[in-house]
Amino acid sequence: MTEITRREALTAAALVTLAAAAPAWAQDAGTSAAMWDLTEIYPNEAAWDAARKSALAAVPGIARYKGRLGESAATLAEALVLQSDLGRTIARIYVYTSLKADEDVRASTWQEKHAQSRDLYTAFGEAVSWISPELLTVGKDRIAGFVAANATLKSRFDFYLADTLRQAPHTLSPEGESLLASVGSPLGAPGEISGQLRSSDIPWPTIKLSTGKEVRLDSQGYTLNRDAPDREDRKAVFDAFWTAHGKFRNSFGATYTAKVKSDIFYAKARRHPTSLANALSGSNIPEAVYRTLVAEANKGLPQLHRYFELRRRILKLPDLHYYDIYPPLVSLDRTFTLDQMRTTTLEAVKPLGPDYQARIAKASAAKWMDPWPRPGKRPGAYMQPGAYDVHPFLLLNLSDKYDGLSTYAHEWGHALHSLMSNATQVYEKADYPIFLAEIASTLNEQLLVAHMLKQARTREEKLFYLGQQMENYRGTFYRQTMFAEFELVAHDKAEAGEGMSGEKFNAIYFDLLKRYHGPNLGLDPAYANEWAFIPHFYNSFYVYQYATCIAAATFFAQAILKGGAKERDNYLSVIKAGGSDYPVEILKRAGLDMASPAPYRALVADFKSTLDQAEALMA
């Protein structure tokens, strides 16, 4: 996600103090070493190094096909098979060192070996960079004839070839492509400079909380303390943190202006009408998806405003301010062991059918994950699908609270997406795009909340789980769409020729804050500096996919819970499809048009239903 979560901040903070012990409950679970078994990738370091050296020696061989792709269908198939098979091997080599390095970031040996894997990937990327431009010179009709005549091209590379040809109008000459590649580093500087400002140059304030504790409000300090129990502490955290950003508003304004201008440059170079069109072109996403998301989120704002009023009531506050949106609505002291997380998740995903259930039961019983935090381990959580011929691996830093259980279900959703895609698709069509990636994980979270609500016996438990769902909708649908709208407005204004600055970005963002949070939520003008805190704005037009994914996941989850085998199989067809087609087309075949209002209205309707349930409990 674009904003640092409390869980991420906790693990990141733990990483800074590497000498600290793992939590007592994690120690009791026996977490002195990783629980995953990486010998399934390579039995030992020597085997990995032999594979690396063999792949490195094979990379120059790709050049023997340069200038020959149009010779015949057989020659084209040979070249693409070599490229694909070698890439598959290199991915496995990379995954091994990536996981080993993340086991303990203090271990320089594996950091160095991972650097070797990255160098191998770079060499491979350079070695195959000529293939797409050359395919365009072969031409659409000739390639179509090759595909029709060759079984390998038809079964493994038809979509890749069609997608490459689709982008012909936006592909430059080899010289132009080389020039465009060469400016990537300097045009990426704005993101690096803004990151440097946040990480080392801003003199972050230190404040004293009502407990007497002094906290330094850098990004992690802010995230760890923004939900402080004492309201005056929360206000002090917000005021100090956003005021500190405001002192560098002009600098952040300059970096983001440069980023927006670089996006405009790329759009012009690729012959796209707008920066948005250029950003969406890679996965062939219609602009209507982005604009419909923004329009429907705005239409659904009355439910968000209703949620803020409910939050005020539950927290027993006289009014609600921006610094009141992070404290939990209800606390839940229940803890979960790893076995309980597994069994609870297996129960929750029963609606996905016996095949899904059997796969997740077998996978989660094997040594595929490293679950607990410990000194030196990489913070956060991820699923690594890159070793196609082995299986996914999961790095987690679980707490023993509900957020740990939710993370467990989420990441296993990613893993099952990859497992079912790999089982259905050939390697070349198995990798799914970001536009689909968060659907499977978020749907598992939705099923988990539904299951926990069924099991809940007390009013407090029910409010807790309903609160989790409402916060997901606030943070993942509405907040990410607000970010997406900020990007859209900023780029539209720049493309219209307006001069941009930190002051103008503040004005745009503050207008959005007021609209999204409603007339009854207090907002200090200093909070308009928040846009400068969001690093994903330097990965343009990316965050909207969090909102589209939770909308799609909600649509499918509600259909599955209310329906039967047909609704379940529609959803499973999505996670089996991998990257065999454009993501919008994969979803359309499952009955979901992301350019239509339907998925976003389904989410808003479920948000309303959740609010109804919570308000009934309050009554």
Sequence and secondary structure as in RCSB ss.txt:
>XXXX:A:sequence
MTEITRREALTAAALVTLAAAAPAWAQDAGTSAAMWDLTEIYPNEAAWDAARKSALAAVPGIARYKGRLGESAAT
LAEALVLQSDLGRTIARIYVYTSLKADEDVRASTWQEKHAQSRDLYTAFGEAVSWISPELLTVGKDRIAGFVAAN
ATLKSRFDFYLADTLRQAPHTLSPEGESLLASVGSPLGAPGEISGQLRSSDIPWPTIKLSTGKEVRLDSQGYTLN
RDAPDREDRKAVFDAFWTAHGKFRNSFGATYTAKVKSDIFYAKARRHPTSLANALSGSNIPEAVYRTLVAEANKG
LPQLHRYFELRRRILKLPDLHYYDIYPPLVSLDRTFTLDQMRTTTLEAVKPLGPDYQARIAKASAAKWMDPWPRP
GKRPGAYMQPGAYDVHPFLLLNLSDKYDGLSTYAHEWGHALHSLMSNATQVYEKADYPIFLAEIASTLNEQLLVA
HMLKQARTREEKLFYLGQQMENYRGTFYRQTMFAEFELVAHDKAEAGEGMSGEKFNAIYFDLLKRYHGPNLGLDP
AYANEWAFIPHFYNSFYVYQYATCIAAATFFAQAILKGGAKERDNYLSVIKAGGSDYPVEILKRAGLDMASPAPY
RALVADFKSTLDQAEALMA
>XXXX:A:secstr
  S  HHHHHHHHHHHSTTS   HHHHHT  SS  S GGGT SSHHHHHHHHHHHHHHGGGGGGGTT TTS HHH
HHHHHHHHHHHHHHHHHHHHHHHHHHHH TT HHHHHHHHHHHHHHHHHHHHHTTHHHHHHHH HHHHHHHHHH 
HHIIIIIHHHHHHHHHTGGG   HHHHHHHHHTHHHHTHHHHHHHHIIIIIS   EEE TTS EEE SHHHHHHH
TT SSHHHHHHHHHHHHHHHHTTHHHHHHHHHHHHHHHHHHHHHTT SSHHHHHHHTTT  HHHHHHHHHHHHHT
HHHHHHHHHHHHHHTT SSEEGGGSSS SS       HHHHHHHHHHHTGGG HHHHHHHHHHHHSS EE S  T
T   S EEE   TTT  EEE    SSHHHHHHHHHHHHHHHHHHHHHHHS HHHH   HHHHHHHHHHHHHHHHH
HHHHH  SHHHHHHHHHHHHHHIIIIIIHHHHHHHHHHHHHHHHHTT    HHHHHHHHHHHHHHHH TTEE  G
GGGGGGGG GGGGSTT THHHHHHHHHHHHHHHHHHHS HHHHHHHHHHHHHTTSS HHHHHHHTT  TTSSHHH
HHHHHHHHHHHHHHHHHH 
